[in-house]
């Protein structure tokens, strides 16, 4: 469109100039306005503004060509924007300021739409409750709560929030950080920010003090005290997107299931078979027709067009559209977990191993709990502290849909320790990672007595895949998973204040342990 207009402004707010690009379908008129805000613009820092404007207009041509004004802002402390980048700290205030700025512009037609993925979606979540002129949104691969990005059952996710936070924190003002992934092994971990950043970051320090999901700390945004659970009763059509190997799969399912009926009826959830970024080429299997960006071309624009009653929705409102792995087709339904389940006892013996926190076991691929997507798994029983068992071969094709669950009967000679489980599907090409979970004794018995038997429950994020006749499942059991979770020190108490580690002798009673898979007939 030759009449398109693109320009930039530096919007001064709270002692920072925020670089903002404005792309308009034509030089005059009013338009529905899409807002995008992102910190992932480091390469733009040394470029000139005009070149950045041209690229943003080209990259977002689908929006502008469809008649939308696009507002693209570099988050505080990133790219061309001034100030310091401290994850989440300023996003609510900065986001609300930008929305108010849009309302004062001559191109504003009374409609605002929010678009983003991962952190660039979270910058919109934190502006809730949404104003009346926010009419819809496309919010991808991000949930509203922050606990799941930091912890799983009290174990800190160094392979998700940990390394990401280090990279984000004061990206411009602290160029060189004293960091490697092994930095998360330091004792006590409460010294992390002082050691890595050269200064105390109270934001991260507070996160490391609250491993319990039920702490009141997690009920609010830990920076400005705003209540979370922000999409409940939003009452606008939101397209949520995740993947079966996204880092937020389980949390996004939870968010969807907790929606009020009115918001859910207007909204949709779409799930592709790949990873956090829909990088199908990086996954061990590039599923046929599974790349949503190709199969549902320009679906964000089409969703907002649908909201504006300009066309059919790309995904059915009120439903979940998902890719069924190894049946290689898209399905659409309520994703209700089936009533039928199949249980597999893990063995007929008892196995003990030594777990040394200074020498953690490692695994490939973060699956749905950490960065890294999926990879073909290492050979079984790789180390003395990894137990590998298999189910029998399946006698027929079996559709697994929902949350696989497991129970381990265990004991330890320490007052606290953890156990880790990883599930894989045995294919001809190798063992294809499915899901993992980690938990600790103190979640089941506050005052565990060493060498006493205890049962632990494990629950794996939702999935939808077919086990072919003759295939089997592989189950790996350990007590650590580097580089994904901070190693448990085998000490009782707040993990970030521990100053020593000890080696544990951990035991699994396979004959009293099992996995249970939900099967849709």
Secondary structure, 3 states (H helix, E strand, C coil): CCCCEEEEEEEEECCEEEEEEEEECCCCCCEEEEEEEECCCHHHCCCCHHHHHHHHHHHCHHHHHCCCEEEEEECCCCCCCCCCCCCCCCHHHHHHHHHHHHHCCCCEEEEEEEEEECHHHHHHHCCCCCCCCEEEEEEECCCCCCHHHHEECCEECHHHHHHHHHHHCCCCCCCCCCCCHHHHHCCCHHHHHHHHHCCCCHHHHHHCCCCCCCCHHHHECCCCCCECCCCCCCCCEEEEEEEEECCCHHHHHHHHHCCCHHHHHHCEEEEEEEECCCCHHHCCCCCCCCCHHHHCCCHHHHHHHHHCCCCCCCCCCCCEEEEEECCCEEEEECCCCCCEEEEEECCCCEEEEEECHHHCCECCCCCCCCCCCCCECCCCCCCCCCEEEECCCCCCCEEEEECCEEEEEEEECCCCCEEEEEEEEEECCEEEEEEEEEEEHHHCCCCCCCCCCEEEEEECCCEEEEECCCCEEEEEEECCCECCCCCCCCCCCCHHHCCCCCCEEEEEEHHHCEEEEEEEC
